[in-house]
């Protein structure tokens, strides 16, 4: 999807038929029509069975900028699986993670305009619940985030930042789910930036996730 739909690498001559073929496959063949989600698809004895995945659905919706069939159904399913474990649900061994919460809040953002009033109310409640957990249990005094099961401290930092950034915690222009103010956000943002700068050269992924976290914070290059 990244390569074909976003014309990468620049100047590469993809066959012009590939984009339409890929979109047809994604939107009409691989999508679970009952839930509106994507994931694994199996065919047994002529019957198709789907195993929905939060991560796969997040990536498809994000890469297509929310232009997918029936976003209201996507929202409905997202809310319905909140108490389930991954790969379908939000939880990992019964607990929140910043990574999964980031996926959820991005789906909420894309689905907001298509959602019913009841769905918006539920999304606001659940986003506040995830935010409370992030600030009280995941975010640490030094600007790091509690280990959430990702491959490294660096990746874990990125997903904590991305969750806060994409729900609009640091930028009211991104805020879609509440009219609340977050007066503490500036101090928390600076604390996170300082942690990243102290650890930027030791990132297990080579610093790429730290750079992307700074980009989410609008701070890439500001403290170099």
N, C-alpha and C positions, 0 to 999 in steps of 0.2 A: 504493500500500500504506500509506504513512504517513497519508494522508488518510482513506481508507475504513476500514481495519482499526483505526486508532487514534482514530477519531472526531474528526478535526480538520477545520476549526477547531472549537473548543468551541461547541456550540449549533447547528452547521450540521445541517440536516435531510437527511442522506443517505437515499436510498431504502433501506429495510431489506433489499431483495433484493440490493443491490449486494455486500454482504460475502460472502454465499454464492456468488454468481456469480464474484467475483474469486478466492476460494479454490479453487473448482472449476477455474477456468482455470489457476491457478498449480500446483496439486497434481496435476491429472489430465491437463492438455493441454500445458502448456509445459515440463514436467520431462522430462529425458532418462531414459527408463526403464532404460537400460543402465548409466548412471553415477550416477544419483541427483542429478545437478547440473542447473543452469539456465544459460541463455545465449541465444545466437541460435538461432532455429528457422526452417528454410527448407523449403519444399515444392517439389520438382522432379518433374514428371511423375507426381504422385501419391505420391511417396516423400518421407518426412520425414527431414531431416538436421539434426543438432544440432551447434553449435559451443559447447562449454562455456566458461563464464566464471567465474573465481575471484571477481571482484567481484560479479557478479550473484548467484551462489550465496551469498556471504557476506551480502549484504543481505537476501535472502529468508529465509535461516535465522535471521538475527538478528531481523528484524521479526516472525517467527513464533515467537520464543523457542525455537528448536530443535524445534518440534512439526511436523516434516516426515516424510514416509515414509522408512523405512529409513536412519536416521542412520549405521548401520554401513557401508552402501554409500557414503554421502557421505564418511566417513572414508577408506575404501579408495581412492576416487578422488582425494581430497586428497593422500594419500601417494604415489599413483602418478604424479602430475604434478609432483612437486617439482623435477625437473630441466628442466622445460619453461619456455619464455618465456610471458609474458602474451599474450593474455587468459586462456588456460587455465591456464598454469603459474604457479609462484611467482616466477619470475625476470623481470628486465627487462634485455634484452641480455646475458643470461648472469649477471647479478648480483642479489644480494638488494636489496630496498628495504624500509624500515620499513612502508610502506603495505601492500604485499602480505603481508609477514610478519604484520602485525596481522590481516589478513583470515584468514590460515591459523590463527593461534593461537585466534581466536574460534571457527572451525569445530571445532578440536580440543576446545575447552572444551565446546561444545554436544554433541559426539559422544562425549565421554569415557565416560559411563556405558553407552553402547550398544556400545562398542568391545570387541574381543577382547583377550586378554592380549598377544598379539603386536602388535596395533595400538597398544595403550597404550605398549608398550616403544618402538615406532618413533616415536610421537608425542613421547615424552619425549626421545628422542635428537635429534630434529629441532628441538624447541623449544629445547633447550640449544644446538644449533648456531646457530640464529637469534639467540639471546640473546648468545652469544659474539661474533657478528659485530656486533650492535648496540652492545655495550659497547666493543669494541676498535676498530671501524672507523667506525661511524656517529656515536656520541656524541663530541662535541668537548669540549675542556677548558673552554670558556666556557658549556657547558650547551646549546649548539645541536646539531643533527644534520646530518651531511653531506647535501648536496643529493641527493635521491633521485628527482628527476623530477617532483615535484608542482609546482603552479603558482606557489608562492611559498615563501619561508623560513617564513612563518607556518604554512602548511598542512603543510610538511615537519616542523615542530616538533610539530604536533599528532599526526601519525602515529607519530613516534618515541615520544612520551609514551604514546599509546594502546596501542602494542605492549607497552611495559614494564608499563603498568598492568593490561592485560587478561590477561596471563599470571601476574599475581600478584607481580610483582617488588617492589612497594611495599606490598602488603597480603596477608598470609598467608591471609586469609579467601578470597581469590580464587585461591589457588595450588592447582592441581589435578593437576599433572604431575610434581611432585617433592617430596621432603621436605627439600630443601636450604635452608640459611639464606643470606641475602644481607646481611651486616653493612654493606656499603658503600652499600646502597640509600638510607639516610637522607641521606647526604652528596650523593649524585647527585641525589636529589629536590630538595634545596635549591638545588643548582647550576642545575638546570633552571628552577626557579621564579624565581631571580634573573635569568636570561637573559630569560625571558618578561616580567618586570616592566620590565626595561630597554627592551624593544622593543615593548611592548604597544600603544602608540599609533601605531606605524608599520606595523602589519600590513597587508599588501596586500589581505586580505579583510576589513578593517575591524576587526580584533581579535577576531572571532567565534571563529576557530580557537584563538587564544591563550586566550580565556575557556574554551573547551571543554577545552583541555589542562589548565588550572588545575582545572577541575571533575574531570577524571580523576585529578588528583593530590590531590584533597580540599583544595585550597588557594584556591578561589575566594572572594575577600573577606577572606582572612586577612592579605594584605599591602597592601591598598588604603589 
